[in-house]
Amino acid sequence: MGFHIVKPEKNMRKAFICPTKYVQGEDEILNLGYFVRTFGKKALLIADKFALTLVKDKLDATAAKYGIEFIPAEGFKGECSRNVVKTLQGIAKAAKCACTIGLGGGKAIDTAKCVAEGEALIIVPTIAATDAPTSHSAVLYTDEGAFDDYAYFKQNPSVVLIDTKVIAGAPVRFLVSGMGDALSTYFEARANSVSFNRVNACLPCGYTGKTAIGPGMQTLAAKALAKLCYETLLEDGYKAKLACEKKVVTPSLENIIEANTLLSGLGFESGGLAAAHAIHDGLTVLEETHKYLHGEKVAFGTLAQLVLENAEQEEIDTVIDFCLTVGLPVCLADLGVKELDAKRLDEVATKASIPEESIHFMPFPVTKDAVAAAILAADALGREAKGL
């Protein structure tokens, strides 16, 4: 089952959402100063403490080469909260920073997005665990670390700069988790494409008519990138994992870093989310899953989405085989869930199917009972594949 392309109506609006620049390569942090200079001479540097120690020499070198100054974000202690954002905005204003840099993992990147508010933002991820670096959204938390709210900005980052040597040096689990997040991109975009067709065909199926792309419908580019993301995972995923285990940069690792970050990022933001991410959100109500990464839960959510839409067995087998090959979860036990009684399953399904969830971008009505059944069936398929 592939994308179904329909001839656009005369006034149909399409949208493609992306960062202004994406640059990836070995030792690219040495060129960070060049991009800072396109805005000015000072940049607020919001960085994970550990990540900062890894790249300090490169930061010093690029600052000297391009004559720029990094202003440390003294108020950032690893949490993206409203109070932290306000403090850092004050530091940036007082120092007359021309741009904001988010260096490290998710919290540093989200904090930088919130501080910049859609202006002059450079993102430098040090892991390839999610597709968030290219997006125009962020997650806010309380000072204590509890979820607060989502934040959306008028535009995506100005520059996404990825040093592949740094990614290769990070724990391989992060790269594999990024593959899990990227695995959902094609299937969720495909679901939105079918949803779009059903809206235009006015099918009398009780479908609500929702699609996930706010500014407009999917472009051909978004569909092509989402499909390429999936194809790249299948072709290069295992080879990239082996390279990362040896902490070396190879063509396959370069391809997977691009798939995890750029292809998946553009694919989800311009193609849409659907059941896989909603089921991820549902799984978070189970305390056992809290120690597992976002992409690890999304991978199982992808399998559950395929069951929900009754995908062909060959396609399901391909996804399961890929997950087993690179080390992604295929059953609930892989996420630490040893037992799931009816009450807890209902809580997961209820969370995954609340009215605001992306599961309602599927091209058919979805109930919590259908979600619960898909989770159990996906778990059974995964267990069988593992011989459990």
ABEGO torsion letter per residue (X at the ends): XBBBBBBBBAABBBBBBBBABBBBEBGAAAAAAAAAAAAEABBBBBBBAAAAAAAAAAAAAAAAAAGBBBBBBAABAGBBBAAAAAAAAAAAAAAGBABBBBBEBAAAAAAAAAAAGGBGBBBBBABBABAAAABABBBBBBAAGBBABBBBBABBBABBBBBAAAAAABBAAAAAAAAAAAAAAAAAAAAAAAAAAAAAAGBBAGBAGBBABAAEBBBAAAAAAAAAAAAAAAAAAAAAAAAAAAGBBBAAAAAAAAAAAAAAAAAAAAAEBBAAAAAAAAAAABAAAAABBAAAAAAAAAAAAAAAAGBBAAAAAAAAAAAAAAGBBABAAAAGBABBBAAAAAAAAAAAABAABAAAABABBBBAAAAAAAAAAAAAAAAAAAGX
